[in-house]
Amino acid sequence: MNLNSHAIFTLYTVYGILLKVMASKGKVRGISGQHPLVQNVTVTEGGTANMTCRVEYNDNTSLQWSNPAQQTLFFGDKKALRDNRIELIRASWSELTISIHDVTLADEGMYTCSLFTMPVKTAKAYLTVLGVPEKPEIEGLMKPALEGDHITLTCMTHGSKPAADLRWFRNEKEVKGAKEVNASGKTFTVRSSLQLRVDRRDDGVAYTCRVDHEALSQAPQQTTEVLEVHYAPRVTIVHSLAVPQEGQYLKLDCVSQGNPSPDPVMWTKDGVELSDLGRVIVEGRELTFTSLNKTDNGTYRCEASNHLGTSSAEYVLYVYDEPTTPPPSTTPPPLHPIPPDSTALVGAHASDPTVTGNRDPNAVGHHGTDHALIGGVVAVVVFVTLCLIIVLGRYLARHKGTYLTNEAKGADDAPDADTAIINAEGNHAHAEEKKEYFI
């Protein structure tokens, strides 16, 4: 602060003290209803804060802005504190507006606007400075990682105020991390950890750590790392024909997946390494047969390896006979269709569509024989049943009649039971005379 500024600041201070003394003695009075109006201000670190103080009714009384240390910044339109970052925007009897450029965290605090009436009236506005978080950094990434490894990715950012929020993304999908916040002066250091057990599906996956904070209104800060995973190969064989036949073209493709790439691959037949044989062409991962024959039968093996391991796959080749097609007929087709011979259809399989579709419905086949046999069996069963019914009826008819006990036979003329029994025994002699005969 130079001599002139110091003198002005001293005069303003003395003037303020005199006004307070005069106000305490009641010698000066302000207009009723005079009161300064201010608003709290929030600004990002490095930005510009505009501090405005207004008065609705003022009788030409001066306004003053002071900082949290109670240092006068401006008294009316007079600058009191030598700070090139602080400038006057507007000064009148009803308003005093100043600006603070390149705001730092040290500028945060309570600012006071004073209206020098009797008594002095004040209003306080709080300046909040947001700490901008730094670009996040990702630690713990191993390049390359091996399949099955356990790794911990840690994302860290400094300088946020208030504490920033860290978010993890696996490609475009958000994943949960463990957050840790530590204070460092007025700012915060934030960490977030992500534990992984990597496999081959993580190879080439992008892990992104993003910082969300109110000071980053335009675009969030973020860092992306691509995970590289090394893993042993896996091999499969893809063939171009489902049923290989003599004379056909066949290609076997050895598909191997591994990192680093297992190149080249090795082809063998029945344990012996293959080489070009004219008809059989070995070209990298492809094995080509230009014209198959029976000598190509065997077990073909494709093997691929890298520094992490070896993998193989097998294909058993069996070449079928070349299909034969009958020569085209030179006999012109008949004008009228001739029904098929019934004797030719008798032994045909029911599932053959060419036979079942052309069968004569009047022809005698397996179905006709089966039906006749079943009918004969049913007729025999009916005949036997009828015979049994007739015999049983005659038997029941022959044994039909009235049968009496001994007591009943002699009870007609006996006065008591004993006499009835005696009479019944005497009647046995006449039993032959009471027999009945059925014809």
TIBANU-909134 format. One record per residue: x, y, z of N, C-alpha, C in turn. Coordinates in steps of 0.1 Angstrom, whole numbers, plus 5000, padded with zeros to 4 digits. Example, Ala and Ser with C-alpha at 12.3 -4.5 7.8 and 13.67 -1.06 7.14 Angstrom:
BEGIN
513249435078512349555078513249675078/512849785071513749895071512950005079/
This chain:
BEGIN
500949885000500050005000500950125000/500750224990501550344990501050445000/501750565000501450675010500050725008/499650754995498350814993497250714997/497350594994496350494997496250485012/497350485019497350475033496650595040/496950715034496250835039494750825038/494350785026492950775023492250675032/492850565034492350455043492150515057/493250585061493250645075492050745077/491850825066490850925067489450865068/489250755059487950685059487650625073/488750565078488550505091488250605102/488950715102488650825112487250875110/486850895097485450945094484450845099/484650715097483750615102483650625117/484750635124484750645139483950765144/484150885137483451005141481950985139/481550925128480150905126479550815136/480250715141479750625151479650705164/480650795167480550875180479350965179/479251035168478051125167476751055167/476750935162475450855163475150825177/476250785185475950755199475450865207/475850995203475451105210474051165205/473651105193472351145188472351275180/473551315176473651445169473251435154/473351305148473051295134472051175133/471051195125469951095123469851055109/469550925106469350885092467850885089/467650875077466250865072465650725076/464450725081463850605085463650515073/463950385074463850285064465050265055/466150335058467350315051468050185056/468350095046469049975050469749915038/471049875038471649815027471149675024/471149635011470649505007471749434999/472049315003473149234996472649094994/473449014986473148874984474448794985/474248664989475348574989475848544975/477148514973477648494960478448364961/478248284950479048154948479848164935/481148134936481948154924482948034924/483347994912484347884910485747944912/486547874918487947914919488547954906/489148084906489648134893488648224886/487448224890486448304884486348444889/485248514886485048654890483848664899/483948734910482848754919482348894919/481148924917480549054917479749074930/480149174938479549204951478749334949/477449324952476549444950475849474963/475849614966475149654978474249774974/472949764977471949854972471249914984/470750044982469950104992468750164985/467550144990466350194984466150344986/466450394998466350535001467650575008/468250675002469550725007469650875006/470050935017470151085018471651125016/472151075005473551105001474551045012/474250935018475150875027476050775020/477250765024478250685016478050535020/478450455010478450305011479850255011/480050145018481450085019481349935019/482349875012482549725012483849695019/483749595028484949545035485049395034/486249345035486449195033486349125046/486448995046486348915059487348955070/488449015066489449065076489149205080/487949255076487449395080488349505074/488949475063489749575055488749635045/488849775045487949845036488449825021/487549785013487849764999487549894991/486349934992485950064985485050144995/485350274996484550365003483950464993/482650434989482050504978482850464965/483350564958484050534946485550534948/485950544961487450554964487950414968/488950364961489550234964490450254976/490250164986491050174998492150074999/491949954994492849844995493549824981/494949814982495649804969495649654966/494749614957494649484951494149494937/495049454928494749474914493549384909/493249284917492149194913490749264916/490749364925489449424929489249554921/488049564915487749674907486349734910/486149864907484849924909484049904897/482849864898481849844887480849964887/480349994898479350104898479350164912/479350294913479250364926478250484925/477250484933476250584934475650594948/474750684950474150694964473250574967/472850504957471950394959472550254957/473850254951474450124948475950134949/476550024953478050014953478349874949/478849854937479149724931480649714928/481349604933482749584930482849444925/484049414919484249284913485649234918/485749104920487049044925487348934914/488448964907488848864896489848764902/489948654894490848544898490648504913/489448474916489148444930489848314935/490348324947491048204953490248164965/490648044970489947994982490148084994/491248164994491448255005490548375005/489848394994488848504993487548474999/487348345002486048305008485848365022/484648395025484248445038483148545037/482948615049481848705050482248855047/481548915037481849045033480749135038/481149265042480249355049480049485041/478749515039478449645033477849735044/478449855045478149945056477550075050/476450115056475750245052475950335064/476750445062477150535073476050635076/474950585082473950665088474150675103/473350735110473450735124472250665130/472350535135473650465136473950395123/475250345122475650285110474950145108/474450125096473750005093474549915083/474549785086475349695078474549575073/475049515063474549395057475649305053/475549175055476649085053476248985042/477248965033477048865022478248765022/477948635021478948535022479448495008/480748505006481348464993481848314994/481148224986481548084986482448064974/483548004976484547974965484547814963/484247774951484247624949485547584944/486147484950487447424946487247334934/487947354923487747274911488647154912/487947034911488746904912489746894900/490846834903491846804892491346684884/491946674873491646554864492046424872/491146324872491446204880492546124874/493246044882494245954878493845814882/494145724874493845584876495245504879/495245444891496445364894496145224896/497145134896497044994898496744914886/496844974874496544894862497844834857/497744694856498944624851498744594836/499744624829499744594814500944504811/500644384806499244324806498944254819/497644234821497244144832496944004827/497143914835496943774832495643724836/495043634828493743584831493743514845/492743554854492743504867493343594877/494043694873494743784883493643864890/493943904903493143994911493844134911/493244234906493844364905492844464912/493444574916492644684922492944814915/491944874909492045004902491645114912/492545214913492245324922492245454914/491145524916490945664909491045764920/491845874917492045974927492046114921/491446214928491346344924491646444936/492346554934492646644944491946784942/491946864952491547004951490047034950/489146944953487746974952487247034965/486247124963485647184975484247224970/483147164976483247044986483746924979/483746814986484346684981483546644969/484346604959483846554946483246414947/482546374937481946234936482646164925/483146044927483845964917482945854913/482845824900482045724894482845634884/482645504885483245414876482345364865/482945334853482145284842483045174835/482345064833482944954825482344964811/483145014801482645054788481545164791/480245134788479245234791478445204803/478645094810477845054821478545094834/477745154843478345204856478445084865/479645084872479944984883480245054896/480044984907480145044920481645034925/482145144930483445144936483345184951/484445164958484545204973485145344974/484445444980484845584980485545614994/486545704993487245745005487545895003/487245975014487446125013488346165024/489346245021490346305030490446455028/490346525040490446675039491946715038/492246815030493546875029493447025029/493447085041493247225042491747255039/491547345030490147385026489547285015/490447205009490047124998490046975003/489546884994489446744997490146664986/490746544991491246444982490346324982/489846284971488846174970489446064962/489245934968489745814961488545724960/488545644949487545534947488345414942/488045294948488745174944487745074938/488244994928487444894921488344774921/487744664927488444534927487944444916/488944384909488544294897489244164897/488644064893489243934889489143924874/490243944867490143964853490043824846/489343824835489343704826489443754811/489343654802489443694788488443794783/487243794790486243884786486544034789/487544054798487944194801488944244791/489444164782490444214773489844314764/490444434763489944544755488844624761/488544594774487444664780487944804786/487244904784487645044788487045074802/487845104811487445144825487645294826/486545364829486545504830486245554844/487045644849486745714862486345854859/485145894864484546024861484346104874/484646234873484546324885483246404883/482346404892481146484892481246594903/481146724899481246824909480546954903/479947024913479147144909480047254902/481347244904482247344898482547304883/482147184879482347134866481047134858/480447254856479147264850479247234835/480347264829480447244814480547094811/481647034816481846894813482646824824/482246704828482946634839484346604835/485246594845486546544843486546394843/487346334834487346184834488646134828/488946004832490145944827489745794823/490245744812489945614807491145534805/491145414810492245314807491645184801/492345134791491845004785492644894791/491944794795492544674801493044574791/494244534792494844434783495044304791/494444194786494444064793495143964784/496143894789496743784782496143644787/495843554778495243434782495643324772/495543194776495943084768494843064757/495243004746494342984734493342884737/492242894729491142794728490942764713/490842634709490842604695489542524692/488942564681487842484675488042464660/487442364654487642334640486242354633/486242434623484942454615485142394601/484242304597484242234585483242284575/483442274562482542324552481542224548/481742094551480741994546480241914558/478941884558478341804568478541654565/478441614553478641474548479641484537/480941464539481941474528481841344520/481941364507481841254497483041264488/483341154481484441144472484241244461/485441314458485441414447485041554451/484541564464484041704468485241784473/484941914474485842014480485542034495/486542024503486342034518487442134523/486942224532487942314539487742304554/488742284561488742284576489442414581/488742484589489342614594489542604609/490842624613491242614627491042754634/490042764642489642894648490342894662/491242974665491942984677491843124683/491443124696491343254703492343254715/493243354715494243364725494843504724/495543544735496243664736497543644744/498743654737498943694723498443584714/498143634701497543544691498443424688/497843304689498643184687498843154672/499943214666500143204652501643164649/501943064642500942984634500442864641/499542794635498942674641499542554634/499442434640500042314634498942204631/498942154619498042054615498741914615/498041814620498541674619497441584615/497741464609496841364606497341234612/496441184621496841064628498141074635/498441194640499741214648500941254639/500741264626501841294617501541434611/502641514611502441654606502141654591/501241734587500741744573501641834565/501741814553502341904543501541904530/501841994521501042004509501241874501/500141814496500241694489499441714475/499441824470498741854458497241874460/496541764464495141774467494841834481/495841824490495641864503496641994505/495942104508496742234509496642284523/497842304529497942354543498342504541/497442594545497742734544497342804557/498342824566498042884579497042814587/495942874590494842814598493942724590/494042724576493142654568493742524562/492942414562493342294556492342264545/492842254533491842244521492142114514/491042034511491041924502490341954489/491041964478490442004465489541894460/489941764462489041654457489241534467/488241504475488341404485488341264479/489041174486489041034483489140954496/489140824495489140734506490440744514/491440774508492740784514492840904524/491840994523491841114532491241074546/490640964547490040924560491140924571/490640974583491640984594491141094604/492041104615491741204625492741324623/492141444621492941564618492941644631/494041694634494241764647494841904644/494242004650494842144649495342184663/496542234664497142274677497642414676/497342494687497742634687498342654701/499342744702499942764715500542904716/500542964728501343084731502043064744/502643164750503543144761502743114774/501343114773500543084785499942944784/500042874772499542734772499342694758/498842564756498542504743497142444743/496442454732495142404730495042334717/494142234716494042164703492542114701/492242084689490942024686491141924675/490141824674490241714664489041714656/489241664643488141644634488341504627/487341414629487441284623486741284609/487641264599487141264585486841124580/485641104575485240984568484641024555/485240974544484741014531483840904526/482640944523481540854518481740834503/481040724498481140694484480540804476/481040824464480440924455479040884452/478040974453476640944450476440914435/475640804432475440764418473940804415/473840864403472440904398472140824386/470940764385470540684373470540764360/470840704348470840784336469340824333/469240934326467840974323467140874313/465840854315465140754307464840814293/465040724283464740764269463340724265/462540654273461240614270460240724273/459440764263458440874266457440834276/457040924284456040894295454640854289/453940764295452640714290451640834290/450640814281449640924280448740914292/448440794297447540784308448340714320/448140764332448940704343448540564345/449540474348449340334351449440314365/448440244371448440224386449540134390/450140154401451240074406450839934408/451839844407451639704409451439674424/450339604427450039584441451139494448/451639404440452639314446453939394450/454239494443455439574446455239664458/454039684462453739774473453639694486/453539564485453239484497454339494507/455639494503456739494512457339634515/456639734510457239874511457039924525/458040004530458040064543457040184543/456240194554455140294554455640434555/456940454559457440594561457940644548/458040564537458540604524457440684517/457640824516456640904510456340874495/457340824488457140784474456240664472/456340574482455440454482454040484487/453940544498452640574504451840664496/452540754488451840854481451240794468/451840684462451340624450450640494452/450340454464449740324467448340314462/447940204456446640174451445740144463/444640214465443840184477443240054477/443139984464442439854463443539744465/444739774465445739674466445739604480/446139474480446139404493447539414498/447639464510448939484516448939434530/449839474538449939434552448739474560/448139584557447039624565445839534562/445639484549444539394546444639264554/445839204554446139084561445839094576/446339204582446139224596444639234599/443839304591442439314594441739184593/442039094583441438964582441738874594/442938884599443338804610442538844623/442538974625441739024636440338984636/439638984624438238954622438038804626/438938714621438838574624438838544639/439838614646439938594661438638634668/438138744664436938794670435738704668/435638644656434538544653434638424662/435838374663436038254672435638284686/436138394691435738434705434238444707/433538504697432038514698431438374698/431938284689431338154688431538074701/432738074707432938004720432038064731/431838194731431038254742429638204741/429038204728427638154726427538004731/428537924728428437784732428337764747/429237844754429237844768427937884774/427237984768425938034773424937924772/424937854760423937744758424037634768/425337584770425537474779425137514793/425437634798425137674811423637684813/422937724803421437734803420737594805/421237494797420737364799420937304812/422137334818422537274831421537334842/421337464841420437524851419037474850/418637444837417237404835417037254841/418037174840417937034845417837024860/418437114867418437114882417437204888/416437244880415437334886414337244893/413737284906412737214913412637254928/411837184935411637224949412237114958/413137144968413837054976413437084991/413036964998412536985012413536905021/413636955033414436885044413636775049/414336685057413636575063412436615072/412636725079411536765088410336815080/410636875069409536935060408836815054/409536715050408836605043407836535052/408036525065407036455074406236545083/406336665080405636765089404136785085/403736725074402336755070401336685080/401536565084400536485092401036465106/402236525110402736495124402336605133/401936565146401536665155402736735161/403936675162405036745168406336715159/407436775163408736765156409236625156/409236555167409736415167409036325158/407636345158406836255149407136295134/407436425131407736465118409036395113/410036385122411336315118411136175115/410236105124410035965122409335945109/408336025106407636015093408536035081/409436135083410336165072411236045069/411735965080412535855077411735745071/410435735074409635635068409335665053/409435785050409135815036410235785026/411435755032412535725023412235605014/411335515019411035395011410235434999/409535545000408735584988409335694980/410635714982411335824975411335794960/411535664956411635634942410335674935/409235674943407935704936407735844934/408535934941408336084939409436144930/410236064924411236124915410536184903/411136294898410736364886411736354876/411436344864412336334853412136454843/413236504838413136624829413736574815/413036604805413436564792413936684785/
